[in-house]
Amino acid sequence: MVKAAGARGAARTSVWLAGKEHRGGRGGGQPSGLDRRRITEATVRLLDAEGPDRFSMRRLAAELNVTAMSVYWYVDTKDDLLELALDAAIGELRLPGRDAGADWREELRGLATGYRAQLVRHPWMSPLAGRYLNIGPNHLAFSRTVQRVIRRTGLPAHRVTSAISAVFQFVYGYGTIESRFLSRIEDSGMSPEEYYAQVMHSAEQDPAAADYLQESREIMDARGGDTVAEMLDRDFTFALDLLIAGIEAMVARG
């Protein structure tokens, strides 16, 4: 759902366009017990554990207990692996069936909530989503489902992509910031509530920040939520409701 950034002067190549996405090996002599699915699953696990900056073919080979050259029987480059892992992560999303009578609002909420959860569960998805074309089978299935849901809102065809952008660029941004915030909390060794309390206490020591926090106190108290997770959920849910209400209003305006 995010536009890919190409290298200067040329579009980045894609594993899905190079005719090698289904390759099961380069021929005879490939390592036994190894296949594209197993390699992709291991890549996702390593990205979850260590992030994309520390990921390498050598590290992956060690995780699989094979040589690095063994991995190259199934993929040509590290980029191929990262692109395969990105599509595999999107494939974890549960997509609604093609029920023409279903409420598009609930289906859109489900898709947006699921996408946010994936961005938080796999923090590496955010930076990688902007690097690749996102045209793997799982990405296409997700995009096709989103498009079908938005078309059922009643918006004219020339407004469908705008509505998709409004909703899912918001989700992408929200999920990206949330995942990075939670990563900082994890690195601190504190619970989310302890971290939040410490940050607020530190901010109150700065005069400018303290003035802002005092002005915002009523709003923050009204938002409610006993935990950081509840605060994040309430903000996300209401923001998504605003977007859905906006779509309804535009449809009503004709």
C-alpha positions in Angstrom: 0.0 0.0 0.0 3.1 2.3 -0.1 4.9 3.6 -3.1 8.3 2.0 -3.8 11.4 4.2 -4.0 13.6 3.3 -6.9 17.3 3.8 -7.3 18.5 7.1 -9.0 17.9 6.8 -12.7 16.3 3.4 -12.7 13.5 1.5 -11.1 14.6 -1.1 -8.6 14.3 -4.6 -10.0 11.8 -7.0 -8.4 11.9 -10.7 -7.6 8.4 -10.8 -9.0 9.3 -9.4 -12.3 12.5 -11.4 -12.9 10.8 -14.7 -13.5 12.4 -16.3 -10.5 9.7 -16.1 -7.8 8.8 -19.7 -8.2 12.3 -21.1 -8.5 12.8 -24.2 -6.5 16.6 -24.4 -7.0 19.1 -23.8 -9.8 19.2 -27.4 -10.9 20.8 -30.6 -9.7 22.8 -30.7 -6.5 20.8 -28.2 -4.5 20.9 -28.7 -0.7 18.5 -31.3 0.6 15.8 -30.1 3.1 16.0 -26.5 1.9 13.3 -24.7 -0.1 12.1 -21.2 -0.8 9.4 -21.4 1.8 11.7 -22.5 4.6 14.2 -19.8 3.6 11.6 -17.1 3.6 10.2 -18.2 7.0 13.7 -18.0 8.5 14.2 -14.6 7.0 11.0 -13.3 8.7 12.2 -14.7 12.0 15.6 -13.0 11.7 14.1 -9.7 10.7 11.7 -9.9 13.7 14.6 -10.6 16.0 17.3 -8.4 14.7 15.9 -6.0 12.1 17.0 -5.4 8.5 20.2 -3.6 9.3 21.8 -6.7 10.8 20.3 -9.1 8.4 22.8 -10.9 6.0 22.9 -14.0 3.8 25.6 -15.3 6.1 23.4 -14.8 9.2 20.5 -16.5 7.5 22.7 -19.4 6.5 23.7 -19.9 10.1 20.1 -19.8 11.2 19.3 -22.6 8.6 22.5 -24.5 9.5 23.7 -24.4 5.9 26.4 -22.6 4.0 25.7 -19.2 2.4 26.2 -20.7 -1.0 23.4 -23.1 -0.3 20.9 -20.2 0.1 22.0 -18.9 -3.3 20.6 -22.0 -4.9 17.1 -20.5 -4.2 17.6 -16.7 -4.3 20.0 -14.5 -6.2 20.3 -11.5 -3.8 19.6 -10.2 -0.3 17.0 -7.9 -1.9 15.2 -11.0 -3.2 14.9 -12.4 0.3 13.7 -9.1 1.8 11.1 -8.7 -0.9 9.9 -12.3 -0.4 9.7 -11.8 3.4 7.7 -8.6 3.0 5.1 -10.4 0.9 5.0 -13.3 3.3 4.3 -10.9 6.2 1.4 -9.4 4.3 0.2 -12.9 3.7 -0.5 -13.3 7.4 -3.4 -10.8 7.1 -6.9 -12.4 7.1 -8.8 -11.0 4.2 -12.7 -10.9 4.0 -14.5 -13.0 1.4 -16.2 -11.5 -1.6 -19.6 -10.9 0.1 -21.3 -8.1 -1.8 -23.8 -7.7 1.0 -21.2 -7.2 3.7 -20.9 -3.8 5.5 -17.9 -2.0 3.8 -17.3 0.0 7.0 -16.6 -3.1 9.1 -14.5 -4.7 6.4 -12.5 -1.5 6.0 -12.0 -1.4 9.8 -10.9 -5.0 9.8 -8.4 -4.5 7.0 -7.0 -1.3 8.5 -6.7 -2.8 12.0 -5.0 -5.9 10.6 -2.5 -3.8 8.6 -1.7 -1.7 11.6 -1.1 -4.9 13.7 1.3 -6.3 11.1 3.3 -3.1 11.0 3.7 -3.3 14.8 4.3 -7.0 14.9 7.0 -6.7 12.1 8.7 -3.3 12.6 10.9 -4.0 9.6 7.9 -3.9 7.2 7.7 -0.1 7.3 11.1 0.7 5.8 11.1 -2.2 3.4 7.6 -1.3 2.0 9.0 1.9 0.5 11.9 0.1 -1.1 10.1 -2.5 -3.2 7.2 -2.6 -5.7 4.9 -4.5 -3.4 3.5 -6.6 -6.2 3.9 -10.1 -4.7 0.8 -12.4 -4.7 -0.1 -11.5 -1.1 0.3 -7.8 -1.7 -1.8 -8.0 -4.8 -4.5 -10.0 -2.9 -4.5 -7.4 -0.1 -4.7 -4.5 -2.6 -7.4 -6.1 -4.7 -9.5 -6.7 -1.5 -9.1 -3.1 -0.4 -10.0 -1.8 -3.8 -13.2 -4.0 -3.9 -14.2 -2.7 -0.4 -13.7 0.9 -1.3 -15.6 0.6 -4.5 -18.6 -0.6 -2.5 -18.7 2.7 -0.6 -20.4 4.4 -3.4 -17.5 6.8 -4.3 -17.1 7.4 -8.0 -14.3 5.5 -9.7 -12.0 8.5 -9.9 -12.1 8.9 -6.1 -11.3 5.3 -5.2 -7.5 5.6 -5.1 -7.7 8.8 -3.1 -9.9 7.1 -0.4 -7.5 4.2 -0.3 -4.6 6.6 0.1 -6.3 8.5 2.9 -7.0 5.4 4.9 -3.9 3.3 4.4 -1.3 6.0 4.3 -2.8 7.0 7.7 -2.5 3.4 8.9 1.0 3.1 7.6 2.1 6.2 9.4 0.3 5.3 12.6 1.7 1.8 12.6 5.2 2.9 11.8 5.3 5.5 14.6 3.7 3.0 17.0 6.2 0.3 16.2 9.2 2.6 16.7 7.7 3.9 20.0 7.3 0.3 21.2 10.8 -0.5 20.1 12.2 2.3 22.2 10.2 1.1 25.2 11.5 -2.5 24.7 15.1 -1.1 24.5 14.5 0.7 27.8 13.7 -2.4 29.8 10.7 -0.7 31.3 7.0 -1.5 30.9 5.1 0.8 28.6 3.4 2.5 31.5 6.7 3.1 33.3 8.3 4.5 30.1 5.3 6.8 29.5 5.4 8.1 33.1 9.2 8.7 32.9 8.9 10.6 29.5 6.0 12.7 30.9 8.0 13.5 34.0 11.1 14.5 32.0 9.1 16.7 29.7 7.6 18.5 32.6 11.0 19.7 33.6 11.3 21.7 30.4 9.4 25.0 30.7 8.2 25.1 27.1 7.1 21.4 27.1 5.6 21.9 30.6 3.4 24.7 29.3 2.2 22.6 26.4 1.5 19.6 28.6 -0.5 21.8 31.0 -2.6 23.2 28.1 -3.1 19.6 26.9 -3.9 18.0 30.2 -7.7 18.3 29.8 -7.5 16.7 26.4 -5.2 13.9 27.5 -7.4 13.1 30.5 -10.5 13.1 28.4 -9.0 10.6 26.0 -8.8 8.1 28.8 -7.2 4.7 28.8 -5.6 3.0 31.7 -2.6 1.7 29.7 -0.5 2.9 26.8 -2.0 0.2 24.6 -5.5 1.5 25.4 -4.5 5.1 24.6 -3.0 4.0 21.3 -6.1 1.9 20.4 -8.5 4.7 21.2 -6.7 7.3 19.1 -6.4 4.9 16.2 -10.1 3.8 16.4 -11.4 7.3 16.4 -9.1 8.5 13.7 -10.2 5.6 11.5 -13.9 6.5 12.3 -13.2 10.0 11.2 -11.9 8.8 7.8 -14.9 6.5 7.4 -17.2 9.3 8.2 -15.4 11.5 5.7 -16.0 8.8 3.0 -19.7 8.7 3.9 -19.9 12.5 3.7 -18.3 12.6 0.3 -20.7 9.9 -1.0 -23.7 11.8 0.4 -22.5 15.0 -1.3 -22.5 13.1 -4.6 
